[in-house]
Amino acid sequence: MKKNVTLFLALSLVSFLLRAQNEQFLIQPYLQDAEPNSIKIMWQTDKGEESIVEWGLTPKLGKKDKGTAFDVNFDESRIHEVEITGLKRFTAYYYRVKTGKAVSDIFQFKTPPFSSDKKSFRLVAMSDMQRDWQNPDKFHEVVNEGVLSYLKKELNDSLVDNLALVMIPGDLVQSGPNYAQWKNEFFNPAEKLFSNVPVYPVPGNHERNSIYYFKYFSLPENGTPAYAEHWWFKDYGNVRIIGLDSNDEGYQDKYQLQWLKEVLEKTAKMENIDFVFVQLHHPYKSELWIPGEEDFTGKVVEAMEKFSTETGKPSIHFFGHTHGYSRGQSKDHKHLWVNVASAGGAIDNWGEFEGRDYDEFTVTQDEYGFVMVEVDPNGGDPKFTLKRISRGNEELQRENEVRDVITIWKNDKKPNTPKPLSPSSKEQVAFTGAVLKAGTFSSKYEGTTHAASHWQISTSEDFSKPAFDSWKQSENWYYKENRQKDDDLTDEKTPRLSPNTTYFWRVRYRDQYLNWSEWSEIASFTTTEK
């Protein structure tokens, strides 16, 4: 009996020593910088220079490419990077990686299409997955029980056919200079997702401009040369994705904004791009956490609004920093504002911080979750549909509940012009205030609903200096209640007006796709004397 125990211990020791001598994976393979004809694959081992990817159209693989390995933390561990070229567009491949004795499982990836292929695809946007020590496994839950479970339940295809890419607008880890957090708190919890779907982050404030961020990712190097991988763009089908750095560490400067201007000018001339999705970390406006706002993002929003209106290409800016979900839209432009947090960081609960009810936002929720966008070229009538998939919060858990949906079409589908009803030119109203009334909403497009109204009053018919300007949306979910619940958007009460004055007024209606009607005919009324 003692001999058997001794033999068992000896064999166990030998096995342990052999494993110690062999290379071990620290981070499983993940996908970067996918193009229609190429892709980059990265992984990390505890040692070893060999960087091999075996790949092919079937699990039998059959082809092999080599890459490079480089230091990450001044020790024996190595990050490996291999670029595979000569691929067919919009095609699924199998692959595995190899460093010495370390051989991964077989995973898949799918190359992007050309815009001319007119292929539909989906992307996920989520942010702020830095670990909350009260809920340390939340990011693992959001990815595995959220993203992956949702796709598996709702769609029948494989993961690579269901999801094209993942966008992350910042705060991947709690502390960027903490080497261990990248492995333990970001890559490992999401390895089943990132090994099959390319991930494209931008830095948040928690990354702290860490060298680890720039070593772990191989992002497009098409930004300003002196600021490699701080800002960049990537095309997927008919969408241009732009990544920006909104951190106040010397990056909120004229170089980044000038680069953005130049990219947008070129994008405006590209017939193959229908939509532009921008991601950056900080909000311009935040209903849950005003101290997190940054004026730099406001300049980006202004640039995107101008671009979308001048080109007819709708746009989104995805952001995080505030730990909750918000979705809003610009008043005069087809541009969405979408906060895609929180994928792990502690929720910014209602009432916990200073907040504000902004006109732009239709819905704000203090919940965990992610955003999914489906882009559909739709045979020459392109559209995208954005959904918020919620995991709830500490008060109420939700099992991948769809909490918000909006569809945006590229082409204008204007509602019918509303008719002003009262007051009319023959009426005199009290200077203490009037109630403007317009006709019911209508559109020649089936399924269209009344989503917003815009009212103006002026002492001149050119409305260059409105005395009253009011924009109301059909929903305003703020602090867990809809403040627009009983407003049918066909009337509007004015504030106190000047006595014995002739006023002109007009109204326009907006549908749920962000299409405005033309302004109504101009009506007028006169106020009473005091």
GUKOLDREN-472008 format. One record per residue (C-alpha): residue number from 1; residue in three letters; x, y, z. Coordinates in nm, 4 decimals. Layout:
# GUKOLDREN-472008
- NUM Ala X Y Z
...
//
This chain:
# GUKOLDREN-472008
- 1 Met 0.0000 0.0000 0.0000
- 2 Lys 0.2809 0.2407 0.0906
- 3 Lys 0.4523 0.1623 -0.2428
- 4 Asn 0.1364 0.2515 -0.4340
- 5 Val 0.1046 0.5811 -0.2494
- 6 Thr 0.4713 0.6596 -0.3127
- 7 Leu 0.4322 0.5764 -0.6836
- 8 Phe 0.1220 0.7940 -0.7088
- 9 Leu 0.2981 1.0890 -0.5458
- 10 Ala 0.5991 1.0456 -0.7710
- 11 Leu 0.3860 1.0385 -1.0841
- 12 Ser 0.1912 1.3435 -0.9660
- 13 Leu 0.5180 1.5293 -0.9090
- 14 Val 0.6432 1.4380 -1.2561
- 15 Ser 0.3134 1.5499 -1.4102
- 16 Phe 0.3323 1.8795 -1.2218
- 17 Leu 0.6907 1.9396 -1.3320
- 18 Leu 0.6036 1.8633 -1.6953
- 19 Arg 0.3124 2.1056 -1.6845
- 20 Ala 0.5364 2.3686 -1.5316
- 21 Gln 0.7821 2.3230 -1.8173
- 22 Asn 0.5078 2.3464 -2.0831
- 23 Glu 0.3576 2.6695 -2.2036
- 24 Gln 0.0219 2.7637 -2.0509
- 25 Phe -0.2485 2.9979 -2.1774
- 26 Leu -0.3022 3.3081 -1.9672
- 27 Ile -0.5542 3.4607 -2.2078
- 28 Gln -0.7418 3.2557 -2.4655
- 29 Pro -0.7359 3.3755 -2.8290
- 30 Tyr -0.9369 3.6834 -2.9184
- 31 Leu -1.0088 3.8585 -3.2483
- 32 Gln -0.8949 4.2000 -3.3687
- 33 Asp -0.9122 4.4291 -3.6724
- 34 Ala -1.1248 4.2140 -3.9037
- 35 Glu -1.1297 4.3031 -4.2734
- 36 Pro -1.3113 4.1324 -4.5630
- 37 Asn -0.9855 3.9573 -4.6567
- 38 Ser -0.7905 3.9459 -4.3282
- 39 Ile -0.8099 3.9253 -3.9493
- 40 Lys -0.5738 3.9459 -3.6507
- 41 Ile -0.5732 3.6861 -3.3739
- 42 Met -0.4098 3.7499 -3.0366
- 43 Trp -0.3556 3.5480 -2.7174
- 44 Gln -0.1241 3.5375 -2.4160
- 45 Thr 0.0894 3.2579 -2.2707
- 46 Asp 0.3076 3.2395 -1.9622
- 47 Lys 0.6133 3.1872 -2.1861
- 48 Gly 0.7136 3.0811 -2.5363
- 49 Glu 0.7850 3.2653 -2.8594
- 50 Glu 0.6037 3.0378 -3.1043
- 51 Ser 0.2954 3.2092 -3.2491
- 52 Ile 0.1001 2.9834 -3.4831
- 53 Val -0.2594 2.9898 -3.6037
- 54 Glu -0.3988 2.6868 -3.7814
- 55 Trp -0.7135 2.7651 -3.9777
- 56 Gly -0.9473 2.6540 -4.2529
- 57 Leu -1.3044 2.6347 -4.3806
- 58 Thr -1.3758 2.3218 -4.1743
- 59 Pro -1.2703 2.1972 -3.8287
- 60 Lys -1.0002 1.9963 -4.0064
- 61 Leu -0.8228 2.3308 -4.0577
- 62 Gly -0.5347 2.2609 -4.2969
- 63 Lys -0.3663 2.6007 -4.3275
- 64 Lys -0.1124 2.7667 -4.1023
- 65 Asp 0.0196 3.1179 -4.0425
- 66 Lys 0.2907 3.2447 -3.8115
- 67 Gly 0.3162 3.5736 -3.6254
- 68 Thr 0.5105 3.7475 -3.3533
- 69 Ala 0.5326 3.7426 -2.9744
- 70 Phe 0.6196 4.0351 -2.7508
- 71 Asp 0.6677 4.1186 -2.3855
- 72 Val 0.3801 4.2626 -2.1875
- 73 Asn 0.4959 4.2856 -1.8253
- 74 Phe 0.8767 4.2543 -1.8183
- 75 Asp 0.8583 3.8815 -1.7462
- 76 Glu 0.8457 3.5586 -1.9469
- 77 Ser 0.4803 3.5955 -2.0458
- 78 Arg 0.4140 3.6807 -2.4090
- 79 Ile 0.1322 3.8315 -2.6119
- 80 His 0.1057 3.6658 -2.9514
- 81 Glu -0.0311 3.8284 -3.2660
- 82 Val -0.0920 3.6591 -3.6007
- 83 Glu -0.2502 3.8204 -3.9050
- 84 Ile -0.4243 3.5888 -4.1484
- 85 Thr -0.4597 3.7236 -4.5023
- 86 Gly -0.6054 3.5977 -4.8292
- 87 Leu -0.9487 3.5295 -4.6783
- 88 Lys -1.2844 3.5379 -4.8545
- 89 Arg -1.5257 3.8085 -4.7484
- 90 Phe -1.8321 3.7292 -4.5356
- 91 Thr -1.7089 3.3753 -4.4818
- 92 Ala -1.6909 3.1660 -4.1633
- 93 Tyr -1.3566 3.0039 -4.0754
- 94 Tyr -1.2336 2.7694 -3.8040
- 95 Tyr -0.9066 2.8249 -3.6191
- 96 Arg -0.6928 2.7333 -3.3225
- 97 Val -0.3707 2.8793 -3.1868
- 98 Lys -0.0500 2.7107 -3.0777
- 99 Thr 0.2488 2.8124 -2.8658
- 100 Gly 0.4734 2.5145 -2.7919
- 101 Lys 0.2674 2.2566 -2.6034
- 102 Ala -0.0170 2.5011 -2.5499
- 103 Val -0.2850 2.4316 -2.8100
- 104 Ser -0.6236 2.6005 -2.7905
- 105 Asp -0.9657 2.4599 -2.8674
- 106 Ile -1.1030 2.5212 -3.2154
- 107 Phe -1.2949 2.8475 -3.2491
- 108 Gln -1.4575 3.0348 -3.5361
- 109 Phe -1.4524 3.3796 -3.6926
- 110 Lys -1.6364 3.5384 -3.9824
- 111 Thr -1.4949 3.8006 -4.2162
- 112 Pro -1.6901 4.1214 -4.2855
- 113 Pro -1.8780 4.1789 -4.6119
- 114 Phe -1.8298 4.4605 -4.8588
- 115 Ser -2.1024 4.7215 -4.8502
- 116 Ser -2.1995 4.6174 -5.2028
- 117 Asp -2.2855 4.2680 -5.0722
- 118 Lys -2.5926 4.4189 -4.8995
- 119 Lys -2.5604 4.1851 -4.5989
- 120 Ser -2.7390 4.2354 -4.2681
- 121 Phe -2.5408 4.2052 -3.9454
- 122 Arg -2.5578 4.2677 -3.5719
- 123 Leu -2.3245 4.4325 -3.3257
- 124 Val -2.3199 4.4626 -2.9489
- 125 Ala -2.2227 4.7793 -2.7617
- 126 Met -2.1543 4.7696 -2.3871
- 127 Ser -1.9250 4.9531 -2.1487
- 128 Asp -1.8024 5.0059 -1.7943
- 129 Met -1.7413 4.6436 -1.7066
- 130 Gln -1.4794 4.7306 -1.4455
- 131 Arg -1.5229 4.5045 -1.1430
- 132 Asp -1.7604 4.6059 -0.8659
- 133 Trp -1.6440 4.4190 -0.5580
- 134 Gln -2.0017 4.3860 -0.4335
- 135 Asn -2.0899 4.2121 -0.7625
- 136 Pro -1.7525 4.0774 -0.8804
- 137 Asp -1.8947 3.8377 -1.1425
- 138 Lys -2.1379 4.0800 -1.3069
- 139 Phe -1.9396 4.1173 -1.6320
- 140 His -1.9188 3.7379 -1.6643
- 141 Glu -2.2966 3.7291 -1.6176
- 142 Val -2.3663 4.0058 -1.8705
- 143 Val -2.1573 3.8277 -2.1352
- 144 Asn -2.2472 3.4643 -2.0751
- 145 Glu -2.6009 3.4804 -1.9376
- 146 Gly -2.6740 3.8026 -2.1236
- 147 Val -2.5195 3.8380 -2.4699
- 148 Leu -2.4510 3.4709 -2.5450
- 149 Ser -2.7732 3.3360 -2.3949
- 150 Tyr -2.9830 3.6019 -2.5662
- 151 Leu -2.8347 3.5233 -2.9073
- 152 Lys -2.8733 3.1497 -2.8577
- 153 Lys -3.2365 3.1813 -2.7513
- 154 Glu -3.3487 3.4376 -3.0079
- 155 Leu -3.1531 3.3173 -3.3128
- 156 Asn -3.0798 2.9758 -3.4548
- 157 Asp -2.7459 3.0351 -3.6268
- 158 Ser -2.3961 2.9993 -3.4852
- 159 Leu -2.2424 3.2812 -3.2835
- 160 Val -2.0308 3.4043 -3.5761
- 161 Asp -2.3425 3.4228 -3.7956
- 162 Asn -2.5400 3.6018 -3.5258
- 163 Leu -2.2899 3.8665 -3.4181
- 164 Ala -2.0349 4.0612 -3.6212
- 165 Leu -1.8475 4.2678 -3.3604
- 166 Val -1.8424 4.4131 -3.0103
- 167 Met -1.7953 4.7846 -2.9383
- 168 Ile -1.6761 4.8950 -2.5920
- 169 Pro -1.6700 5.2692 -2.5163
- 170 Gly -1.4324 5.2516 -2.2236
- 171 Asp -1.3673 5.1400 -1.8652
- 172 Leu -1.2722 4.7823 -1.9418
- 173 Val -1.1003 4.7372 -1.6040
- 174 Gln -1.0993 4.9122 -1.2691
- 175 Ser -0.7354 5.0194 -1.2927
- 176 Gly -0.5520 5.0026 -1.6253
- 177 Pro -0.2019 4.9884 -1.4709
- 178 Asn -0.3025 4.6774 -1.2720
- 179 Tyr -0.1661 4.3991 -1.4927
- 180 Ala -0.3666 4.1145 -1.3338
- 181 Gln -0.7012 4.2860 -1.3917
- 182 Trp -0.6752 4.2584 -1.7695
- 183 Lys -0.6597 3.8799 -1.7550
- 184 Asn -0.8851 3.8117 -1.4581
- 185 Glu -1.1497 4.0808 -1.4914
- 186 Phe -1.1769 4.1545 -1.8638
- 187 Phe -1.0500 3.8828 -2.0978
- 188 Asn -1.1240 3.5672 -1.8979
- 189 Pro -1.4917 3.6450 -1.8192
- 190 Ala -1.5580 3.7177 -2.1893
- 191 Glu -1.3361 3.4551 -2.3555
- 192 Lys -1.6303 3.2631 -2.5079
- 193 Leu -1.7383 3.5828 -2.6833
- 194 Phe -1.4057 3.7384 -2.7795
- 195 Ser -1.2638 3.4130 -2.9211
- 196 Asn -1.5353 3.4178 -3.1897
- 197 Val -1.6271 3.7840 -3.2358
- 198 Pro -1.3883 4.0806 -3.2880
- 199 Val -1.3800 4.3371 -3.0087
- 200 Tyr -1.3153 4.7100 -3.0621
- 201 Pro -1.2654 4.9224 -2.7473
- 202 Val -1.1780 5.2849 -2.6814
- 203 Pro -1.0096 5.3957 -2.3569
- 204 Gly -1.2062 5.5199 -2.0590
- 205 Asn -1.0778 5.7076 -1.7573
- 206 His -1.0168 5.3821 -1.5658
- 207 Glu -0.7670 5.2643 -1.8296
- 208 Arg -0.5504 5.5588 -1.7199
- 209 Asn -0.3695 5.5581 -2.0541
- 210 Ser -0.2019 5.2325 -1.9478
- 211 Ile 0.0545 5.0662 -2.1725
- 212 Tyr -0.1326 4.7404 -2.1159
- 213 Tyr -0.4319 4.8741 -2.3089
- 214 Phe -0.2179 4.9434 -2.6127
- 215 Lys -0.0324 4.6116 -2.5888
- 216 Tyr -0.3427 4.3981 -2.5542
- 217 Phe -0.5255 4.5494 -2.8518
- 218 Ser -0.4325 4.5775 -3.2186
- 219 Leu -0.6724 4.8439 -3.3403
- 220 Pro -0.6794 5.0119 -3.6823
- 221 Glu -0.3814 5.2440 -3.7196
- 222 Asn -0.5546 5.5041 -3.9357
- 223 Gly -0.5801 5.7821 -3.6783
- 224 Thr -0.3419 6.0727 -3.6291
- 225 Pro 0.0071 5.9124 -3.6518
- 226 Ala 0.1311 6.0595 -3.3232
- 227 Tyr -0.1739 5.9165 -3.1412
- 228 Ala -0.1816 5.5601 -3.2731
- 229 Glu -0.4870 5.3631 -3.1569
- 230 His -0.6251 5.6519 -2.9501
- 231 Trp -0.8661 5.7241 -3.2350
- 232 Trp -0.9393 5.5207 -3.5457
- 233 Phe -1.2128 5.4061 -3.7827
- 234 Lys -1.3310 5.0683 -3.9077
- 235 Asp -1.5799 4.9876 -4.1845
- 236 Tyr -1.8147 4.6920 -4.1618
- 237 Gly -2.0553 4.6581 -4.4535
- 238 Asn -2.2421 4.9856 -4.4948
- 239 Val -2.1416 5.1204 -4.1498
- 240 Arg -1.8381 5.3269 -4.0564
- 241 Ile -1.7380 5.2854 -3.6916
- 242 Ile -1.5262 5.5614 -3.5378
- 243 Gly -1.3419 5.5228 -3.2087
- 244 Leu -1.2408 5.8370 -3.0142
- 245 Asp -1.0514 5.9139 -2.6928
- 246 Ser -1.2493 6.1550 -2.4716
- 247 Asn -1.0070 6.1454 -2.1768
- 248 Asp -0.8753 6.4750 -2.0468
- 249 Glu -0.5116 6.3682 -2.0669
- 250 Gly -0.4020 6.5770 -2.3620
- 251 Tyr -0.6359 6.4017 -2.6068
- 252 Gln -0.9291 6.6451 -2.6000
- 253 Asp -0.7440 6.8612 -2.8460
- 254 Lys -0.7669 7.0111 -3.1920
- 255 Tyr -0.5784 6.7214 -3.3528
- 256 Gln -0.8485 6.4681 -3.2718
- 257 Leu -1.1320 6.7004 -3.3748
- 258 Gln -0.9514 6.7934 -3.6962
- 259 Trp -0.8982 6.4255 -3.7742
- 260 Leu -1.2682 6.3598 -3.7104
- 261 Lys -1.3638 6.6456 -3.9400
- 262 Glu -1.1455 6.5077 -4.2186
- 263 Val -1.2781 6.1535 -4.1762
- 264 Leu -1.6371 6.2770 -4.1875
- 265 Glu -1.5669 6.4836 -4.4980
- 266 Lys -1.4361 6.1730 -4.6744
- 267 Thr -1.7220 5.9602 -4.5413
- 268 Ala -1.9742 6.2087 -4.6788
- 269 Lys -1.8536 6.1294 -5.0315
- 270 Met -1.8637 5.7518 -4.9865
- 271 Glu -2.1799 5.6086 -5.1415
- 272 Asn -2.1097 5.2698 -4.9811
- 273 Ile -2.1471 5.4080 -4.6245
- 274 Asp -2.5051 5.4587 -4.5031
- 275 Phe -2.4526 5.5016 -4.1259
- 276 Val -2.1799 5.6213 -3.8890
- 277 Phe -2.1493 5.4903 -3.5327
- 278 Val -1.9095 5.6768 -3.3035
- 279 Gln -1.7951 5.5538 -2.9634
- 280 Leu -1.6206 5.7484 -2.6887
- 281 His -1.6286 5.7186 -2.3130
- 282 His -1.7671 6.0387 -2.1646
- 283 Pro -2.1210 6.1765 -2.2039
- 284 Tyr -2.2024 6.5264 -2.3149
- 285 Lys -2.5186 6.5106 -2.1036
- 286 Ser -2.6039 6.2576 -1.8348
- 287 Glu -2.9384 6.2295 -1.6597
- 288 Leu -2.8015 6.0059 -1.3824
- 289 Trp -2.4661 6.1726 -1.3132
- 290 Ile -2.4049 6.5331 -1.4174
- 291 Pro -2.0441 6.5444 -1.2807
- 292 Gly -1.9424 6.2906 -1.5473
- 293 Glu -2.0236 6.5207 -1.8378
- 294 Glu -1.7549 6.6469 -2.0777
- 295 Asp -1.7789 6.9452 -2.3143
- 296 Phe -1.5438 6.7674 -2.5552
- 297 Thr -1.8171 6.5147 -2.6311
- 298 Gly -2.0488 6.8059 -2.7080
- 299 Lys -1.8125 6.9102 -2.9868
- 300 Val -1.8243 6.5557 -3.1235
- 301 Val -2.2059 6.5560 -3.1065
- 302 Glu -2.2138 6.8867 -3.2937
- 303 Ala -1.9887 6.7434 -3.5658
- 304 Met -2.2052 6.4311 -3.5994
- 305 Glu -2.5274 6.6323 -3.6136
- 306 Lys -2.3873 6.8496 -3.8902
- 307 Phe -2.2630 6.5444 -4.0788
- 308 Ser -2.5937 6.3571 -4.0600
- 309 Thr -2.8043 6.6534 -4.1680
- 310 Glu -2.5779 6.7520 -4.4564
- 311 Thr -2.5279 6.3989 -4.5907
- 312 Gly -2.8518 6.2219 -4.5024
- 313 Lys -2.6516 5.9496 -4.3241
- 314 Pro -2.7940 5.8872 -3.9739
- 315 Ser -2.5475 5.8469 -3.6879
- 316 Ile -2.5105 5.7363 -3.3271
- 317 His -2.2662 5.8240 -3.0542
- 318 Phe -2.2263 5.5434 -2.7997
- 319 Phe -2.0854 5.6371 -2.4604
- 320 Gly -2.0495 5.5138 -2.1037
- 321 His -1.8980 5.6605 -1.7843
- 322 Thr -2.2445 5.6943 -1.6303
- 323 His -2.3398 5.3465 -1.5087
- 324 Gly -2.6863 5.3066 -1.6579
- 325 Tyr -2.8732 5.3173 -1.9872
- 326 Ser -2.9973 5.6275 -2.1658
- 327 Arg -3.1261 5.6793 -2.5181
- 328 Gly -3.1973 6.0175 -2.6691
- 329 Gln -3.1935 6.1959 -3.0025
- 330 Ser -3.0962 6.5341 -3.1360
- 331 Lys -3.3852 6.7696 -3.1996
- 332 Asp -3.3020 6.8690 -3.5556
- 333 His -3.0905 6.5771 -3.6724
- 334 Lys -3.1053 6.1995 -3.7255
- 335 His -2.8532 6.1379 -3.4528
- 336 Leu -2.8945 5.9083 -3.1505
- 337 Trp -2.7332 5.9508 -2.8075
- 338 Val -2.6900 5.6099 -2.6408
- 339 Asn -2.5335 5.5299 -2.3041
- 340 Val -2.4558 5.1553 -2.3213
- 341 Ala -2.3508 5.0937 -1.9574
- 342 Ser -2.3336 4.9141 -1.7249
- 343 Ala -2.1778 4.5796 -1.8077
- 344 Gly -2.0299 4.5336 -1.4616
- 345 Gly -1.9542 4.8591 -1.2827
- 346 Ala -2.1724 4.9561 -0.9850
- 347 Ile -2.5014 5.1110 -1.0993
- 348 Asp -2.5496 5.4875 -1.0650
- 349 Asn -2.8891 5.4580 -0.9001
- 350 Trp -3.1621 5.7178 -0.9325
- 351 Gly -3.1148 5.9866 -0.6691
- 352 Glu -2.7648 5.8735 -0.5745
- 353 Phe -2.5940 6.1563 -0.7650
- 354 Glu -2.6871 6.4918 -0.9114
- 355 Gly -2.8995 6.4406 -1.2233
- 356 Arg -3.1104 6.6398 -1.4659
- 357 Asp -3.4032 6.5754 -1.7001
- 358 Tyr -3.2650 6.6670 -2.0430
- 359 Asp -3.4933 6.7317 -2.3424
- 360 Glu -3.2945 6.4987 -2.5671
- 361 Phe -3.3410 6.1790 -2.3676
- 362 Thr -3.6489 5.9629 -2.4088
- 363 Val -3.5515 5.6917 -2.1621
- 364 Thr -3.3011 5.6492 -1.8792
- 365 Gln -3.2731 5.3316 -1.6703
- 366 Asp -3.0438 5.2531 -1.3778
- 367 Glu -2.9813 4.8951 -1.4893
- 368 Tyr -2.7164 4.6519 -1.6101
- 369 Gly -2.7269 4.5350 -1.9682
- 370 Phe -2.6048 4.5799 -2.3236
- 371 Val -2.7213 4.7263 -2.6534
- 372 Met -2.7693 4.5289 -2.9731
- 373 Val -2.7925 4.6931 -3.3145
- 374 Glu -2.9124 4.5124 -3.6261
- 375 Val -2.8126 4.6788 -3.9523
- 376 Asp -3.0193 4.5934 -4.2589
- 377 Pro -2.9288 4.7255 -4.6078
- 378 Asn -3.2897 4.6336 -4.6944
- 379 Gly -3.2547 4.6327 -5.0719
- 380 Gly -3.1606 4.9961 -5.1115
- 381 Asp -3.3737 5.1292 -4.8242
- 382 Pro -3.1220 5.0905 -4.5371
- 383 Lys -3.2213 5.0889 -4.1715
- 384 Phe -3.0899 4.9876 -3.8320
- 385 Thr -3.2772 4.8760 -3.5206
- 386 Leu -3.1322 4.9389 -3.1749
- 387 Lys -3.2445 4.7370 -2.8716
- 388 Arg -3.1584 4.7659 -2.5044
- 389 Ile -3.1324 4.4234 -2.3435
- 390 Ser -3.1562 4.4570 -1.9653
- 391 Arg -3.0236 4.2427 -1.6809
- 392 Gly -3.2037 4.4615 -1.4262
- 393 Asn -3.0510 4.5897 -1.1023
- 394 Glu -3.0304 4.5029 -0.7341
- 395 Glu -3.3988 4.5830 -0.6775
- 396 Leu -3.5335 4.3906 -0.9774
- 397 Gln -3.3432 4.1362 -1.1833
- 398 Arg -3.4402 4.1026 -1.5490
- 399 Glu -3.3647 3.8060 -1.7737
- 400 Asn -3.2547 3.9742 -2.0980
- 401 Glu -3.5670 4.1860 -2.1180
- 402 Val -3.5941 4.4178 -2.4174
- 403 Arg -3.6486 4.7544 -2.2479
- 404 Asp -3.6132 4.9958 -2.5397
- 405 Val -3.6324 4.9716 -2.9203
- 406 Ile -3.5882 5.2256 -3.1963
- 407 Thr -3.5530 5.1859 -3.5732
- 408 Ile -3.3871 5.4482 -3.7910
- 409 Trp -3.4202 5.4536 -4.1711
- 410 Lys -3.1623 5.6280 -4.3839
- 411 Asn -3.4152 5.7615 -4.6321
- 412 Asp -3.6596 6.0291 -4.5227
- 413 Lys -4.0165 5.9125 -4.4685
- 414 Lys -4.1715 6.2414 -4.3680
- 415 Pro -4.5055 6.2518 -4.1877
- 416 Asn -4.7810 6.4658 -4.3332
- 417 Thr -4.7656 6.8367 -4.2525
- 418 Pro -4.9814 6.9143 -3.9463
- 419 Lys -5.2649 7.1653 -3.9630
- 420 Pro -5.2773 7.4529 -3.7114
- 421 Leu -5.6270 7.4698 -3.5600
- 422 Ser -5.6294 7.7357 -3.2906
- 423 Pro -5.5834 8.0112 -3.2064
- 424 Ser -5.6439 8.1603 -3.5503
- 425 Ser -5.5964 8.5095 -3.6910
- 426 Lys -5.9474 8.6124 -3.5910
- 427 Glu -5.8932 8.5203 -3.2272
- 428 Gln -5.7716 8.7276 -2.9388
- 429 Val -5.6184 8.5397 -2.6471
- 430 Ala -5.5219 8.6374 -2.2955
- 431 Phe -5.1673 8.7636 -2.2638
- 432 Thr -5.1294 8.5403 -1.9604
- 433 Gly -5.0961 8.2446 -2.1963
- 434 Ala -5.2575 8.0578 -2.4831
- 435 Val -5.3104 7.6935 -2.5734
- 436 Leu -5.1898 7.6058 -2.9221
- 437 Lys -5.3872 7.3297 -3.0911
- 438 Ala -5.3014 7.1361 -3.4085
- 439 Gly -5.4571 6.8500 -3.6027
- 440 Thr -5.3947 6.4799 -3.5546
- 441 Phe -5.0742 6.3119 -3.6688
- 442 Ser -5.0828 6.1260 -3.9991
- 443 Ser -4.8398 5.9676 -4.2436
- 444 Lys -4.8596 5.7796 -4.5696
- 445 Tyr -4.6178 5.5202 -4.4256
- 446 Glu -4.7824 5.2256 -4.2509
- 447 Gly -4.7105 5.1751 -3.8812
- 448 Thr -4.5839 5.5279 -3.8248
- 449 Thr -4.6620 5.6924 -3.4913
- 450 His -4.6453 6.0409 -3.3431
- 451 Ala -4.3179 6.0676 -3.1480
- 452 Ala -4.2553 6.4414 -3.1027
- 453 Ser -4.3927 6.7899 -3.1638
- 454 His -4.2057 7.1171 -3.2059
- 455 Trp -4.3904 7.4433 -3.1431
- 456 Gln -4.2712 7.7975 -3.2132
- 457 Ile -4.4173 8.1446 -3.1476
- 458 Ser -4.2622 8.4635 -3.2843
- 459 Thr -4.3427 8.8285 -3.3391
- 460 Ser -4.2113 8.7937 -3.6952
- 461 Glu -4.3046 8.5481 -3.9681
- 462 Asp -3.9447 8.4402 -4.0252
- 463 Phe -3.9176 8.2944 -3.6719
- 464 Ser -3.5553 8.4107 -3.6500
- 465 Lys -3.6017 8.4944 -3.2815
- 466 Pro -3.8806 8.2792 -3.1372
- 467 Ala -4.0526 8.4135 -2.8279
- 468 Phe -4.1448 8.0553 -2.7415
- 469 Asp -3.9814 7.7331 -2.8609
- 470 Ser -4.0986 7.3993 -2.7201
- 471 Trp -3.9967 7.0452 -2.8158
- 472 Lys -4.1842 6.7593 -2.6525
- 473 Gln -4.1397 6.3866 -2.7118
- 474 Ser -4.4002 6.1123 -2.6710
- 475 Glu -4.2002 5.9504 -2.3904
- 476 Asn -3.9769 6.0858 -2.1174
- 477 Trp -3.8835 5.8070 -1.8777
- 478 Tyr -3.7067 5.9873 -1.5953
- 479 Tyr -3.6722 5.8666 -1.2372
- 480 Lys -3.8805 5.5529 -1.3162
- 481 Glu -4.1844 5.7384 -1.4484
- 482 Asn -4.2991 5.8608 -1.7881
- 483 Arg -4.3380 6.2346 -1.7508
- 484 Gln -4.5115 6.2510 -2.0909
- 485 Lys -4.7655 5.9810 -2.0106
- 486 Asp -5.0859 6.1733 -2.0938
- 487 Asp -4.9557 6.4158 -2.3565
- 488 Asp -5.0932 6.3422 -2.7044
- 489 Leu -4.8592 6.6088 -2.8506
- 490 Thr -5.1356 6.7944 -3.0383
- 491 Asp -5.1585 7.0914 -2.8018
- 492 Glu -4.9140 7.3065 -2.6081
- 493 Lys -4.9635 7.5728 -2.3408
- 494 Thr -4.7562 7.8870 -2.3859
- 495 Pro -4.5979 8.0958 -2.1102
- 496 Arg -4.7031 8.4529 -2.0329
- 497 Leu -4.6852 8.6714 -2.3465
- 498 Ser -4.6599 9.0439 -2.4109
- 499 Pro -4.9995 9.2187 -2.4057
- 500 Asn -5.1582 9.3766 -2.7113
- 501 Thr -4.9173 9.2012 -2.9491
- 502 Thr -4.9618 9.0038 -3.2707
- 503 Tyr -4.7900 8.6657 -3.2628
- 504 Phe -4.7259 8.4097 -3.5348
- 505 Trp -4.7064 8.0398 -3.4579
- 506 Arg -4.6319 7.7100 -3.6307
- 507 Val -4.5789 7.3417 -3.5478
- 508 Arg -4.4151 7.0338 -3.6963
- 509 Tyr -4.4522 6.6656 -3.6093
- 510 Arg -4.1924 6.3909 -3.5851
- 511 Asp -4.2380 6.0157 -3.6226
- 512 Gln -4.0658 5.7397 -3.4236
- 513 Tyr -3.7986 5.7082 -3.6949
- 514 Leu -3.6780 6.0683 -3.6334
- 515 Asn -3.8375 6.2066 -3.9516
- 516 Trp -3.9781 6.5580 -3.9151
- 517 Ser -4.2706 6.6819 -4.1194
- 518 Glu -4.2575 7.0181 -4.2914
- 519 Trp -4.3574 7.3145 -4.0783
- 520 Ser -4.7287 7.3851 -4.0766
- 521 Glu -4.8812 7.6902 -4.2324
- 522 Ile -4.8232 7.9970 -4.0202
- 523 Ala -5.1143 8.1012 -3.8011
- 524 Ser -5.1467 8.4153 -3.5927
- 525 Phe -5.3291 8.5602 -3.2965
- 526 Thr -5.3356 8.8816 -3.0926
- 527 Thr -5.3037 8.9064 -2.7152
- 528 Thr -5.5308 9.1146 -2.4964
- 529 Glu -5.4330 9.4310 -2.3196
- 530 Lys -5.3478 9.4199 -1.9514
//
